[in-house]
Amino acid sequence: MNRLARFAGFGKHDEEQGDTAVLDRDVAVERMEAEELREPIIAALRGVHDPEIPVNIYDLGLIYSVDIAPNGDVAIDMTLTAPACPVAGMMPIMVKDAVSRVDGVGEVRVELVWDPPWGQENMSDEARLQLGLM
């Protein structure tokens, strides 16, 4: 055992007296259920915007699925408005970075998919209203 651990009170004490008492410490670790992460993840996704469209990617309907494992790992399937989108290489990285900052999230995997193709029907009513389509 190193000196720092001994100083902090971990491990054996009073070895010179033959006493091997071990400190018992209960540490409360808060663990969130997978579904409790869904809303903070969606909020993080709403903070990511397509630079060409003034609406967040979640309300645009670019996020097809958000799967949250019991250990907090997240798998996201997303698309873009068009395969030739100039931010195609950047957008999955922006999504991964935003979701990774959510407390309780572990590993984040973002998969760019093209099937089904994106269409305006994927947008939320808020997005349609914001873009003047309603």
N, CA, C and O atoms as a MOPAC input file, in Angstrom:
PM7 MOZYME 1SCF
protein

 N      0.85500 1    -1.17800 1     0.00000 1
 C      0.00000 1     0.00000 1     0.00000 1
 C      0.89100 1     1.22800 1     0.00000 1
 O      1.89800 1     1.27100 1     0.70600 1
 N      0.53000 1     2.20900 1    -0.77600 1
 C      1.36200 1     3.41500 1    -0.83300 1
 C      1.03600 1     4.36200 1     0.31700 1
 O      0.03100 1     4.20100 1     1.00800 1
 N      1.89500 1     5.34000 1     0.50500 1
 C      1.75000 1     6.28100 1     1.62900 1
 C      0.48000 1     7.10500 1     1.54100 1
 O     -0.16200 1     7.37700 1     2.55500 1
 N      0.11700 1     7.50200 1     0.33000 1
 C     -1.08300 1     8.31800 1     0.17200 1
 C     -2.32300 1     7.54200 1     0.60100 1
 O     -3.19500 1     8.09400 1     1.27200 1
 N     -2.40900 1     6.27700 1     0.22400 1
 C     -3.55200 1     5.45400 1     0.62500 1
 C     -3.57900 1     5.28700 1     2.13600 1
 O     -4.64500 1     5.36200 1     2.74700 1
 N     -2.43300 1     5.06300 1     2.74000 1
 C     -2.36100 1     4.92600 1     4.19400 1
 C     -2.78500 1     6.22200 1     4.87600 1
 O     -3.52500 1     6.19800 1     5.85900 1
 N     -2.30900 1     7.36200 1     4.34800 1
 C     -2.64800 1     8.66400 1     4.90300 1
 C     -4.15400 1     8.92100 1     4.82500 1
 O     -4.74600 1     9.48400 1     5.74600 1
 N     -4.76000 1     8.50300 1     3.71900 1
 C     -6.19300 1     8.72300 1     3.51800 1
 C     -7.05200 1     7.78000 1     4.35400 1
 O     -8.27000 1     7.94400 1     4.42300 1
 N     -6.42100 1     6.79600 1     4.98800 1
 C     -7.16400 1     5.90200 1     5.86300 1
 C     -7.66700 1     4.64300 1     5.20300 1
 O     -8.54500 1     3.97800 1     5.75400 1
 N     -7.15400 1     4.29600 1     4.06200 1
 C     -7.56500 1     3.07600 1     3.38600 1
 C     -6.64400 1     1.93900 1     3.79300 1
 O     -5.44300 1     2.13800 1     3.97400 1
 N     -7.20500 1     0.75300 1     3.93400 1
 C     -6.38100 1    -0.42000 1     4.18300 1
 C     -6.16400 1    -0.69400 1     5.64600 1
 O     -6.97800 1    -0.32700 1     6.49300 1
 N     -5.05200 1    -1.34600 1     5.93600 1
 C     -4.74900 1    -1.79300 1     7.29400 1
 C     -4.19600 1    -0.66900 1     8.13800 1
 O     -3.53400 1     0.24300 1     7.64200 1
 N     -4.48500 1    -0.75600 1     9.43700 1
 C     -3.97300 1     0.22000 1    10.40000 1
 C     -3.30100 1    -0.52700 1    11.54900 1
 O     -3.60300 1    -1.69000 1    11.81800 1
 N     -2.40900 1     0.14800 1    12.19800 1
 C     -1.75400 1    -0.37000 1    13.39400 1
 C     -1.09900 1    -1.72600 1    13.16300 1
 O     -1.19900 1    -2.61500 1    14.00900 1
 N     -0.42200 1    -1.89500 1    12.01200 1
 C      0.21800 1    -3.17000 1    11.72500 1
 C      1.26100 1    -3.51900 1    12.76700 1
 O      1.48400 1    -4.69500 1    13.05800 1
 N      1.91300 1    -2.49000 1    13.34100 1
 C      2.94700 1    -2.77600 1    14.32900 1
 C      2.37200 1    -3.39200 1    15.59900 1
 O      3.09900 1    -4.04000 1    16.35300 1
 N      1.06600 1    -3.19800 1    15.84800 1
 C      0.43300 1    -3.77100 1    17.03200 1
 C     -0.29100 1    -5.07000 1    16.68900 1
 O     -0.90300 1    -5.69000 1    17.55900 1
 N     -0.22300 1    -5.48500 1    15.41700 1
 C     -0.88400 1    -6.72000 1    15.03300 1
 C     -2.36100 1    -6.53300 1    14.74000 1
 O     -3.05100 1    -7.49700 1    14.40700 1
 N     -2.85100 1    -5.32800 1    14.85700 1
 C     -4.26000 1    -5.05000 1    14.59600 1
 C     -4.44500 1    -4.84600 1    13.09900 1
 O     -3.73100 1    -4.04000 1    12.50200 1
 N     -5.36800 1    -5.53900 1    12.48700 1
 C     -5.57700 1    -5.41600 1    11.03800 1
 C     -6.97900 1    -4.90000 1    10.73700 1
 O     -7.65700 1    -5.41300 1     9.84600 1
 N     -7.40100 1    -3.90400 1    11.46700 1
 C     -8.71900 1    -3.32200 1    11.22200 1
 C     -8.74600 1    -2.64300 1     9.86200 1
 O     -7.81500 1    -1.92500 1     9.49700 1
 N     -9.79100 1    -2.86900 1     9.13500 1
 C     -9.96400 1    -2.26300 1     7.81900 1
 C    -11.13300 1    -1.29400 1     7.90400 1
 O    -12.20000 1    -1.63800 1     8.41200 1
 N    -10.92700 1    -0.09900 1     7.41000 1
 C    -12.00500 1     0.87900 1     7.43700 1
 C    -13.10200 1     0.46200 1     6.47800 1
 O    -12.83800 1     0.04700 1     5.35000 1
 N    -14.31400 1     0.57700 1     6.93200 1
 C    -15.46900 1     0.28100 1     6.10800 1
 C    -16.07600 1     1.60300 1     5.70600 1
 O    -16.54900 1     2.34400 1     6.56700 1
 N    -16.08000 1     1.92000 1     4.43500 1
 C    -16.64200 1     3.18900 1     3.97000 1
 C    -17.71100 1     2.89800 1     2.93300 1
 O    -17.47600 1     2.18800 1     1.95500 1
 N    -18.87600 1     3.45200 1     3.16100 1
 C    -19.94400 1     3.34500 1     2.17200 1
 C    -19.88300 1     4.59300 1     1.30900 1
 O    -19.94900 1     5.72000 1     1.80000 1
 N    -19.75900 1     4.36600 1     0.03800 1
 C    -19.72600 1     5.47900 1    -0.89600 1
 C    -20.98800 1     5.40300 1    -1.73600 1
 O    -21.23400 1     4.40800 1    -2.41700 1
 N    -21.77400 1     6.44500 1    -1.68500 1
 C    -23.00600 1     6.48000 1    -2.45800 1
 C    -22.68300 1     6.92200 1    -3.87500 1
 O    -22.19100 1     8.02700 1    -4.10400 1
 N    -22.96400 1     6.05100 1    -4.80300 1
 C    -22.74800 1     6.37100 1    -6.20900 1
 C    -24.12100 1     6.39600 1    -6.86800 1
 O    -24.83000 1     5.39000 1    -6.89900 1
 N    -24.48000 1     7.54900 1    -7.38700 1
 C    -25.77700 1     7.67800 1    -8.03400 1
 C    -25.67300 1     7.14700 1    -9.45100 1
 O    -24.82100 1     7.57200 1   -10.23200 1
 N    -26.54300 1     6.22300 1    -9.76200 1
 C    -26.56500 1     5.65400 1   -11.10000 1
 C    -27.93600 1     5.92700 1   -11.70100 1
 O    -28.96300 1     5.63100 1   -11.09100 1
 N    -27.94000 1     6.49100 1   -12.89400 1
 C    -29.20800 1     6.80300 1   -13.54500 1
 C    -29.67900 1     5.61200 1   -14.36200 1
 O    -28.87600 1     4.89000 1   -14.95300 1
 N    -30.96400 1     5.42300 1   -14.38700 1
 C    -31.54100 1     4.41200 1   -15.25700 1
 C    -31.39400 1     4.89600 1   -16.69900 1
 O    -31.32900 1     6.09800 1   -16.95700 1
 N    -31.34400 1     3.95900 1   -17.62100 1
 C    -31.13200 1     4.30000 1   -19.02900 1
 C    -32.18100 1     5.29800 1   -19.53200 1
 O    -31.84100 1     6.25800 1   -20.22400 1
 N    -33.43000 1     5.08000 1   -19.19500 1
 C    -34.48000 1     5.95900 1   -19.70400 1
 C    -34.43600 1     7.34800 1   -19.06700 1
 O    -34.95900 1     8.30500 1   -19.63900 1
 N    -33.81800 1     7.46800 1   -17.89000 1
 C    -33.67200 1     8.78800 1   -17.27800 1
 C    -32.69600 1     9.65200 1   -18.07300 1
 O    -32.71500 1    10.87800 1   -17.96400 1
 N    -31.84500 1     9.01100 1   -18.87300 1
 C    -30.88600 1     9.74000 1   -19.70700 1
 C    -31.51700 1    10.26800 1   -20.99100 1
 O    -30.96800 1    11.16600 1   -21.63000 1
 N    -32.66500 1     9.71800 1   -21.36900 1
 C    -33.25900 1    10.06900 1   -22.66900 1
 C    -33.51500 1    11.57100 1   -22.80700 1
 O    -33.11200 1    12.16600 1   -23.80700 1
 N    -34.16600 1    12.18900 1   -21.84400 1
 C    -34.48300 1    13.62200 1   -21.95300 1
 C    -33.23200 1    14.50100 1   -21.98800 1
 O    -33.16100 1    15.40700 1   -22.81900 1
 N    -32.23400 1    14.26800 1   -21.11300 1
 C    -31.00900 1    15.08100 1   -21.22900 1
 C    -30.28700 1    14.86700 1   -22.56500 1
 O    -29.67900 1    15.79500 1   -23.09800 1
 N    -30.35400 1    13.66000 1   -23.09500 1
 C    -29.72700 1    13.39200 1   -24.40100 1
 C    -30.46400 1    14.15100 1   -25.49600 1
 O    -29.83700 1    14.76100 1   -26.36300 1
 N    -31.78800 1    14.11500 1   -25.45800 1
 C    -32.58100 1    14.85700 1   -26.45800 1
 C    -32.30200 1    16.34700 1   -26.34500 1
 O    -32.18800 1    17.03700 1   -27.35900 1
 N    -32.19200 1    16.84800 1   -25.12400 1
 C    -31.86900 1    18.27300 1   -24.93600 1
 C    -30.50900 1    18.59200 1   -25.55700 1
 O    -30.33800 1    19.64300 1   -26.17400 1
 N    -29.54100 1    17.68600 1   -25.39300 1
 C    -28.21700 1    17.90100 1   -25.99400 1
 C    -28.30800 1    17.88700 1   -27.51500 1
 O    -27.65500 1    18.68700 1   -28.18600 1
 N    -29.11500 1    16.98200 1   -28.05900 1
 C    -29.28900 1    16.91000 1   -29.51800 1
 C    -29.96500 1    18.16800 1   -30.05100 1
 O    -29.67800 1    18.60800 1   -31.16400 1
 N    -30.85700 1    18.73900 1   -29.26100 1
 C    -31.51700 1    19.97800 1   -29.68700 1
 C    -30.55300 1    21.15600 1   -29.68300 1
 O    -30.87300 1    22.21900 1   -30.21600 1
 N    -29.38100 1    20.98100 1   -29.08900 1
 C    -28.36300 1    22.02700 1   -29.10700 1
 C    -27.46400 1    21.96100 1   -30.33000 1
 O    -26.59800 1    22.81600 1   -30.51600 1
 N    -27.66900 1    20.94200 1   -31.17000 1
 C    -26.86200 1    20.79000 1   -32.39300 1
 C    -27.69900 1    21.26600 1   -33.56800 1
 O    -28.83400 1    20.82800 1   -33.75500 1
 N    -27.12600 1    22.17100 1   -34.36100 1
 C    -27.84900 1    22.73700 1   -35.50200 1
 C    -27.11900 1    22.45100 1   -36.80200 1
 O    -25.88900 1    22.45700 1   -36.86200 1
 N    -27.89500 1    22.20200 1   -37.82800 1
 C    -27.35400 1    22.11900 1   -39.17900 1
 C    -27.00200 1    23.55300 1   -39.56000 1
 O    -27.86400 1    24.42900 1   -39.49800 1
 N    -25.75700 1    23.81300 1   -39.95200 1
 C    -25.35600 1    25.18700 1   -40.25000 1
 C    -26.16000 1    25.85400 1   -41.37700 1
 O    -26.22700 1    27.08000 1   -41.45700 1
 N    -26.76400 1    25.03800 1   -42.23900 1
 C    -27.50500 1    25.60400 1   -43.36500 1
 C    -28.98100 1    25.83200 1   -43.05600 1
 O    -29.65600 1    26.56000 1   -43.78400 1
 N    -29.48900 1    25.22600 1   -41.99300 1
 C    -30.90800 1    25.33000 1   -41.65200 1
 C    -30.99300 1    25.80000 1   -40.20500 1
 O    -30.36500 1    25.19600 1   -39.33500 1
 N    -31.74300 1    26.84900 1   -39.92400 1
 C    -31.77900 1    27.40700 1   -38.55600 1
 C    -32.66700 1    26.63200 1   -37.58200 1
 O    -33.37400 1    27.23400 1   -36.77400 1
 N    -32.63200 1    25.29600 1   -37.65600 1
 C    -33.42400 1    24.44400 1   -36.77100 1
 C    -32.49900 1    23.34000 1   -36.25800 1
 O    -31.61000 1    22.88400 1   -36.97600 1
 N    -32.71500 1    22.91700 1   -35.01700 1
 C    -31.86500 1    21.85600 1   -34.47100 1
 C    -32.12300 1    20.52700 1   -35.16600 1
 O    -33.18900 1    20.30900 1   -35.74000 1
 N    -31.13600 1    19.64700 1   -35.10800 1
 C    -31.20300 1    18.38500 1   -35.85400 1
 C    -32.26700 1    17.42900 1   -35.32800 1
 O    -32.77800 1    16.59700 1   -36.07700 1
 N    -32.60400 1    17.54200 1   -34.04100 1
 C    -33.62700 1    16.65000 1   -33.48700 1
 C    -34.99200 1    17.00100 1   -34.06100 1
 O    -35.72300 1    16.12200 1   -34.51900 1
 N    -35.33700 1    18.29000 1   -34.03500 1
 C    -36.62900 1    18.70700 1   -34.56800 1
 C    -36.69400 1    18.62600 1   -36.08600 1
 O    -37.78000 1    18.53200 1   -36.65700 1
 N    -35.54300 1    18.66100 1   -36.74100 1
 C    -35.51800 1    18.44800 1   -38.19700 1
 C    -35.83700 1    16.99500 1   -38.55100 1
 O    -36.16600 1    16.68700 1   -39.69700 1
 N    -35.73800 1    16.10300 1   -37.55800 1
 C    -36.00900 1    14.68900 1   -37.81200 1
 C    -34.79900 1    13.94000 1   -38.33200 1
 O    -34.93600 1    12.88300 1   -38.94700 1
 N    -33.62300 1    14.47900 1   -38.08900 1
 C    -32.40600 1    13.81800 1   -38.55600 1
 C    -31.95900 1    12.67700 1   -37.64100 1
 O    -31.12700 1    11.85800 1   -38.03100 1
 N    -32.50500 1    12.62400 1   -36.43700 1
 C    -32.16800 1    11.55000 1   -35.49800 1
 C    -33.22100 1    10.45700 1   -35.64200 1
 O    -34.39200 1    10.67100 1   -35.32900 1
 N    -32.80300 1     9.29000 1   -36.11300 1
 C    -33.73300 1     8.18100 1   -36.32400 1
 C    -33.90500 1     7.32500 1   -35.07400 1
 O    -35.00800 1     6.85400 1   -34.79800 1
 N    -32.83200 1     7.11800 1   -34.31600 1
 C    -32.96900 1     6.32500 1   -33.09800 1
 C    -31.89400 1     6.70200 1   -32.09100 1
 O    -30.78200 1     7.09100 1   -32.44800 1
 N    -32.26300 1     6.57200 1   -30.81400 1
 C    -31.34200 1     6.78000 1   -29.69900 1
 C    -31.51500 1     5.56300 1   -28.79700 1
 O    -32.51800 1     5.44300 1   -28.09300 1
 N    -30.53900 1     4.66400 1   -28.81900 1
 C    -30.58500 1     3.46700 1   -27.98500 1
 C    -29.63800 1     3.66500 1   -26.81500 1
 O    -28.46300 1     3.98300 1   -26.99900 1
 N    -30.16300 1     3.47200 1   -25.59900 1
 C    -29.38000 1     3.68500 1   -24.39100 1
 C    -29.23500 1     2.35300 1   -23.66800 1
 O    -30.22900 1     1.74100 1   -23.27700 1
 N    -28.00400 1     1.90800 1   -23.49500 1
 C    -27.72000 1     0.65600 1   -22.79200 1
 C    -27.81000 1     0.88500 1   -21.28600 1
 O    -27.68800 1     2.02000 1   -20.82400 1
 N    -28.02200 1    -0.18300 1   -20.51800 1
 C    -28.08500 1    -0.04400 1   -19.05900 1
 C    -26.83000 1     0.58300 1   -18.44500 1
 O    -26.91400 1     1.20200 1   -17.38500 1
 N    -25.66800 1     0.43500 1   -19.09200 1
 C    -24.43500 1     1.01300 1   -18.55300 1
 C    -24.22100 1     2.47100 1   -18.98400 1
 O    -23.20400 1     3.07400 1   -18.64000 1
 N    -25.17400 1     3.03600 1   -19.73500 1
 C    -25.07500 1     4.43600 1   -20.14500 1
 C    -24.48800 1     4.64700 1   -21.52600 1
 O    -24.42600 1     5.78000 1   -22.00200 1
 N    -24.05500 1     3.57500 1   -22.18200 1
 C    -23.57300 1     3.71800 1   -23.55400 1
 C    -24.74600 1     4.07400 1   -24.45600 1
 O    -25.86800 1     3.61600 1   -24.23900 1
 N    -24.48000 1     4.89200 1   -25.46700 1
 C    -25.53900 1     5.38900 1   -26.34100 1
 C    -25.17900 1     5.11100 1   -27.79300 1
 O    -24.05700 1     5.37200 1   -28.22700 1
 N    -26.14200 1     4.57900 1   -28.53800 1
 C    -25.98700 1     4.35400 1   -29.97800 1
 C    -27.04800 1     5.19000 1   -30.68600 1
 O    -28.23800 1     5.08800 1   -30.39100 1
 N    -26.59900 1     6.01100 1   -31.61400 1
 C    -27.50100 1     6.91600 1   -32.33600 1
 C    -27.41800 1     6.63700 1   -33.82400 1
 O    -26.33000 1     6.57300 1   -34.39600 1
 N    -28.57800 1     6.47200 1   -34.44400 1
 C    -28.66000 1     6.41100 1   -35.90200 1
 C    -29.21900 1     7.74400 1   -36.34800 1
 O    -30.25700 1     8.19400 1   -35.86300 1
 N    -28.51500 1     8.37200 1   -37.28100 1
 C    -28.95700 1     9.67800 1   -37.78200 1
 C    -28.76800 1     9.73900 1   -39.28100 1
 O    -28.07200 1     8.91100 1   -39.86800 1
 N    -29.38800 1    10.71400 1   -39.88600 1
 C    -29.23300 1    10.94400 1   -41.30600 1
 C    -28.97000 1    12.42400 1   -41.52200 1
 O    -28.85600 1    13.19100 1   -40.56500 1
 N    -28.87800 1    12.81300 1   -42.75900 1
 C    -28.72100 1    14.21600 1   -43.13200 1
 C    -29.81300 1    14.55500 1   -44.13200 1
 O    -30.45700 1    13.66100 1   -44.68100 1
 N    -30.02100 1    15.82500 1   -44.36800 1
 C    -31.08100 1    16.22400 1   -45.29600 1
 C    -30.78100 1    15.76400 1   -46.71600 1
 O    -31.70400 1    15.55000 1   -47.50300 1
 N    -29.50300 1    15.60900 1   -47.05500 1
 C    -29.10400 1    15.13600 1   -48.38600 1
 C    -27.74700 1    14.45300 1   -48.28600 1
 O    -26.90600 1    14.87800 1   -47.49400 1
 N    -27.51600 1    13.40500 1   -49.07100 1
 C    -26.22300 1    12.71900 1   -49.02700 1
 C    -25.03700 1    13.62700 1   -49.36100 1
 O    -23.92600 1    13.39100 1   -48.88600 1
 N    -25.25900 1    14.64800 1   -50.16200 1
 C    -24.16400 1    15.54300 1   -50.54500 1
 C    -24.03300 1    16.73200 1   -49.59300 1
 O    -23.40400 1    17.73500 1   -49.92600 1
 N    -24.62700 1    16.61200 1   -48.41700 1
 C    -24.58700 1    17.68900 1   -47.43100 1
 C    -23.13400 1    18.05800 1   -47.12400 1
 O    -22.32500 1    17.17600 1   -46.83700 1
 N    -22.79600 1    19.34000 1   -47.17900 1
 C    -21.40500 1    19.75100 1   -46.97100 1
 C    -20.87500 1    19.49200 1   -45.55500 1
 O    -19.66300 1    19.50400 1   -45.34200 1
 N    -21.77100 1    19.25700 1   -44.58700 1
 C    -21.31400 1    18.98800 1   -43.22100 1
 C    -21.40100 1    17.50200 1   -42.87700 1
 O    -21.38400 1    17.14000 1   -41.70000 1
 N    -21.49200 1    16.64600 1   -43.88000 1
 C    -21.65100 1    15.21000 1   -43.65700 1
 C    -20.55000 1    14.62800 1   -42.77500 1
 O    -20.82800 1    13.76500 1   -41.94200 1
 N    -19.33600 1    15.07000 1   -42.93500 1
 C    -18.24000 1    14.54700 1   -42.12800 1
 C    -18.21200 1    15.13400 1   -40.73100 1
 O    -17.69800 1    14.50400 1   -39.80700 1
 N    -18.75100 1    16.31600 1   -40.56500 1
 C    -18.71400 1    17.03700 1   -39.29700 1
 C    -19.89300 1    16.72400 1   -38.37700 1
 O    -19.72900 1    16.66400 1   -37.15900 1
 N    -21.06300 1    16.52800 1   -38.94600 1
 C    -22.28100 1    16.39700 1   -38.15200 1
 C    -22.24800 1    15.22900 1   -37.16100 1
 O    -22.60300 1    15.44100 1   -36.00100 1
 N    -21.84600 1    14.01000 1   -37.54200 1
 C    -21.79600 1    12.93000 1   -36.54700 1
 C    -20.83000 1    13.23800 1   -35.38900 1
 O    -21.07400 1    12.82800 1   -34.25400 1
 N    -19.76400 1    13.94000 1   -35.66900 1
 C    -18.81600 1    14.31500 1   -34.61500 1
 C    -19.46300 1    15.33100 1   -33.67600 1
 O    -19.29000 1    15.24900 1   -32.46000 1
 N    -20.20100 1    16.27800 1   -34.22900 1
 C    -20.90200 1    17.27000 1   -33.40900 1
 C    -21.93400 1    16.58400 1   -32.51100 1
 O    -22.08400 1    16.95100 1   -31.34500 1
 N    -22.64000 1    15.59600 1   -33.04800 1
 C    -23.64300 1    14.85300 1   -32.28200 1
 C    -22.96000 1    14.06400 1   -31.16400 1
 O    -23.40500 1    14.08800 1   -30.01700 1
 N    -21.88900 1    13.37400 1   -31.50400 1
 C    -21.16800 1    12.57400 1   -30.49700 1
 C    -20.64500 1    13.46700 1   -29.36900 1
 O    -20.77300 1    13.12000 1   -28.19500 1
 N    -20.06600 1    14.59600 1   -29.71300 1
 C    -19.54400 1    15.51600 1   -28.69800 1
 C    -20.65100 1    16.03900 1   -27.78300 1
 O    -20.47200 1    16.10400 1   -26.56700 1
 N    -21.78400 1    16.40700 1   -28.35800 1
 C    -22.89500 1    16.95500 1   -27.56600 1
 C    -23.43500 1    15.90700 1   -26.59500 1
 O    -23.65700 1    16.20800 1   -25.42200 1
 N    -23.64700 1    14.69600 1   -27.06800 1
 C    -24.21400 1    13.63500 1   -26.22200 1
 C    -23.19400 1    13.17300 1   -25.18200 1
 O    -23.57100 1    12.82500 1   -24.06300 1
 N    -21.92500 1    13.16500 1   -25.53300 1
 C    -20.88000 1    12.74200 1   -24.58900 1
 C    -20.80800 1    13.65000 1   -23.36600 1
 O    -20.36000 1    13.21800 1   -22.30300 1
 N    -21.23700 1    14.88500 1   -23.50100 1
 C    -21.18700 1    15.83000 1   -22.38000 1
 C    -22.32300 1    15.64500 1   -21.37600 1
 O    -22.31300 1    16.28100 1   -20.32200 1
 N    -23.29400 1    14.79600 1   -21.67600 1
 C    -24.41700 1    14.55900 1   -20.77300 1
 C    -23.92600 1    13.67500 1   -19.61600 1
 O    -23.32900 1    12.62200 1   -19.83900 1
 N    -24.18700 1    14.11800 1   -18.38100 1
 C    -23.80300 1    13.34000 1   -17.20800 1
 C    -24.48600 1    11.98100 1   -17.23000 1
 O    -25.69200 1    11.88400 1   -17.45600 1
 N    -23.71000 1    10.93800 1   -16.99400 1
 C    -24.23800 1     9.58300 1   -16.94500 1
 C    -24.08600 1     8.82500 1   -18.24400 1
 O    -24.30700 1     7.61400 1   -18.28100 1
 N    -23.71200 1     9.51100 1   -19.31000 1
 C    -23.53400 1     8.85600 1   -20.60900 1
 C    -22.12900 1     8.25800 1   -20.68300 1
 O    -21.14600 1     8.89500 1   -20.30600 1
 N    -22.05800 1     7.03500 1   -21.17200 1
 C    -20.77000 1     6.36700 1   -21.34500 1
 C    -20.25300 1     6.58100 1   -22.76200 1
 O    -20.11900 1     7.71200 1   -23.22800 1
 N    -19.97100 1     5.49600 1   -23.42400 1
 C    -19.47600 1     5.51200 1   -24.80000 1
 C    -20.60500 1     5.92900 1   -25.74100 1
 O    -21.74600 1     5.49800 1   -25.57100 1
 N    -20.29400 1     6.75600 1   -26.72100 1
 C    -21.30000 1     7.20600 1   -27.69900 1
 C    -20.86300 1     6.76800 1   -29.08700 1
 O    -19.73200 1     7.01400 1   -29.50700 1
 N    -21.78700 1     6.11000 1   -29.79300 1
 C    -21.53700 1     5.69300 1   -31.17600 1
 C    -22.60000 1     6.33700 1   -32.04900 1
 O    -23.79400 1     6.20900 1   -31.77900 1
 N    -22.17100 1     7.02600 1   -33.09000 1
 C    -23.10500 1     7.67800 1   -34.01200 1
 C    -22.92400 1     7.04800 1   -35.38600 1
 O    -21.82600 1     7.02500 1   -35.94300 1
 N    -24.01800 1     6.54400 1   -35.91000 1
 C    -24.01000 1     5.90400 1   -37.22600 1
 C    -24.80200 1     6.76900 1   -38.19200 1
 O    -25.94800 1     7.12700 1   -37.91800 1
 N    -24.19600 1     7.10100 1   -39.31500 1
 C    -24.87100 1     7.87900 1   -40.35500 1
 C    -25.54100 1     6.88700 1   -41.29900 1
 O    -24.87800 1     6.05500 1   -41.91800 1
 N    -26.87600 1     6.98900 1   -41.40200 1
 C    -27.64300 1     6.06600 1   -42.24600 1
 C    -28.40700 1     6.84900 1   -43.30700 1
 O    -28.70100 1     8.03100 1   -43.13200 1
 N    -28.71900 1     6.18400 1   -44.39500 1
 C    -29.41900 1     6.85000 1   -45.49800 1
 C    -30.76600 1     6.20700 1   -45.81400 1
 O    -31.47600 1     6.65300 1   -46.71500 1
 N    -31.10900 1     5.17400 1   -45.08100 1
 C    -32.36300 1     4.48200 1   -45.32500 1
 C    -33.15500 1     4.42900 1   -44.03200 1
 O    -32.66000 1     3.84900 1   -43.06600 1
 N    -34.32300 1     4.98000 1   -43.95000 1
 C    -35.04000 1     5.63900 1   -45.03600 1
 C    -34.48600 1     7.04300 1   -45.29100 1
 O    -33.92800 1     7.67400 1   -44.39400 1
 N    -34.64700 1     7.51300 1   -46.51100 1
 C    -34.17000 1     8.86100 1   -46.81500 1
 C    -34.96700 1     9.89800 1   -46.02900 1
 O    -36.15300 1     9.72000 1   -45.75100 1
 N    -34.29200 1    10.97200 1   -45.68500 1
 C    -34.94800 1    12.04700 1   -44.94100 1
 C    -35.93900 1    12.77300 1   -45.83500 1
 O    -35.71000 1    12.92900 1   -47.03400 1
 N    -37.03800 1    13.21300 1   -45.24300 1
 C    -38.03000 1    14.02200 1   -45.94100 1
 C    -38.63400 1    15.02400 1   -44.97100 1
 O    -38.48600 1    14.88100 1   -43.75800 1
 N    -39.30700 1    16.02700 1   -45.49300 1
 C    -39.89200 1    17.06300 1   -44.65000 1
 C    -40.91300 1    16.50800 1   -43.66200 1
 O    -41.17900 1    17.12400 1   -42.63000 1
 N    -41.47800 1    15.36000 1   -43.97200 1
 C    -42.44900 1    14.74800 1   -43.05900 1
 C    -41.78200 1    14.28600 1   -41.75000 1
 O    -42.47700 1    14.00200 1   -40.77500 1
 N    -40.45400 1    14.21100 1   -41.72100 1
 C    -39.72400 1    13.84000 1   -40.50600 1
 C    -39.66500 1    14.98000 1   -39.49200 1
 O    -39.41200 1    14.74600 1   -38.31000 1
 N    -39.89600 1    16.19700 1   -39.94100 1
 C    -39.75900 1    17.36800 1   -39.06500 1
 C    -40.89400 1    17.44500 1   -38.05300 1
 O    -42.02100 1    17.02600 1   -38.31800 1
 N    -40.56600 1    17.98900 1   -36.89300 1
 C    -41.59800 1    18.24300 1   -35.88600 1
 C    -42.43200 1    19.44500 1   -36.33600 1
 O    -42.02800 1    20.20800 1   -37.21300 1
 N    -43.59800 1    19.59400 1   -35.71700 1
 C    -44.44500 1    20.74800 1   -36.03300 1
 C    -43.72700 1    22.05800 1   -35.71600 1
 O    -43.88000 1    23.04700 1   -36.43200 1
 N    -42.93400 1    22.05600 1   -34.62500 1
 C    -42.18700 1    23.26200 1   -34.25300 1
 C    -41.20500 1    23.65400 1   -35.35800 1
 O    -41.06500 1    24.83200 1   -35.68600 1
 N    -40.52800 1    22.65300 1   -35.92600 1
 C    -39.56600 1    22.92600 1   -37.00100 1
 C    -40.28000 1    23.46100 1   -38.24900 1
 O    -39.80900 1    24.40200 1   -38.88800 1
 N    -41.41500 1    22.85300 1   -38.58400 1
 C    -42.17300 1    23.32600 1   -39.75600 1
 C    -42.65100 1    24.75800 1   -39.56700 1
 O    -42.61200 1    25.57400 1   -40.48700 1
 N    -43.10100 1    25.04000 1   -38.35600 1
 C    -43.56600 1    26.39000 1   -38.05500 1
 C    -42.41400 1    27.38900 1   -38.13900 1
 O    -42.56200 1    28.47900 1   -38.69300 1
 N    -41.26700 1    27.00300 1   -37.58400 1
 C    -40.09300 1    27.87800 1   -37.60100 1
 C    -39.60600 1    28.14600 1   -39.01800 1
 O    -39.08900 1    29.22700 1   -39.29800 1
 N    -39.76400 1    27.18300 1   -39.91000 1
 C    -39.32000 1    27.34700 1   -41.29000 1
 C    -40.42800 1    27.88700 1   -42.19800 1
 O    -40.23600 1    28.01800 1   -43.40700 1
 N    -41.57200 1    28.19600 1   -41.61700 1
 C    -42.66700 1    28.77200 1   -42.40900 1
 C    -43.35700 1    27.75800 1   -43.29300 1
 O    -43.90500 1    28.12900 1   -44.33000 1
 N    -43.34800 1    26.49400 1   -42.92000 1
 C    -43.97700 1    25.46000 1   -43.72100 1
 C    -45.37800 1    25.09400 1   -43.22200 1
 O    -46.01200 1    24.18200 1   -43.75200 1
 N    -45.85400 1    25.80800 1   -42.20200 1
 C    -47.20100 1    25.53800 1   -41.65100 1
 C    -48.03200 1    26.79900 1   -41.72100 1
 O    -49.19300 1    26.79600 1   -41.31200 1

